[in-house]
Amino acid sequence: MTLGQQAPNLDHGLFERLFKTEIVALDNYRSRLFGLFSEEIVRAWGRNERAPYREIGRPTLWAGSSFATLDFTLARHADGQLFVAEQKAELAWAGYSQLRLVNAAQIARHRGKRAFDWFLETATEPDRYVVKVEGRPVKVAGAILVWGATTGQGQEEAKSAFGFADVLALEAMLDDLRRWNDDAWRRRVEELRAWTNGLFDALFEESTRDERVVSDG
């Protein structure tokens, strides 16, 4: 199994436990919160020397004066080839139908937006657009899809239908980072937790301020 990919027989896992509970409001809240930092997972994973790809920045695709910016540029360690990458992690949306990739139809529903359409075209026609990273032209060899969680069948269907060089999963990347004892990612999670807890601690203190004043008086 390639790092960053889901085990072929994994149909339920961490993301179901986190984002598909019996409480819809909780799932929606967690999904929105997760969306604030989910792209950082790919970047943290891509900075670890054990990952098969290195993340080097956001790519912008150009056609004349028109452009579209995607999420990542991934450099494959094995041969140095570059790939544009786009992430989709709509975990609780549409009754959880997009949480885990099981077939190519889930991807097709994203068609109709310039950035995603150009991303799909680059998968099979890597020279169709001028690609720049931090203003510097680069040559790409194709495209890689990043999904929230996947199945082996979903990954294979996606590659067959759209020509992706690879299909990666955030859920699997988190497992990689755990197994690698990635200190940088652990520190970042601790920081995000402190920020979030600090906000709600402050809100709670403010909401009970009058009660505390009466009690102290």
Buried (B, 14 or more C-beta within 10 A) or exposed (E): EEBBBBBBEBBEBBBBEBBBEEEEEEBBEBBEEBEEEBBEBBBBBBEBEEBBBBBBEBBBBBEEEEBBEBBBBBBBEEEEBBBBBBBBBBBBEEEBEBBBBBEBEBBEEBEEEEBBEBBBBBBEEBEEBBBBBEEEEBEBBBBBBBBBBBBBBBBBBBBEBBBBBBBBBBBBBBBBBEEBEBEEBEEBBEEBEEEEEEEEEEEEEEEEEEEEEEEEE
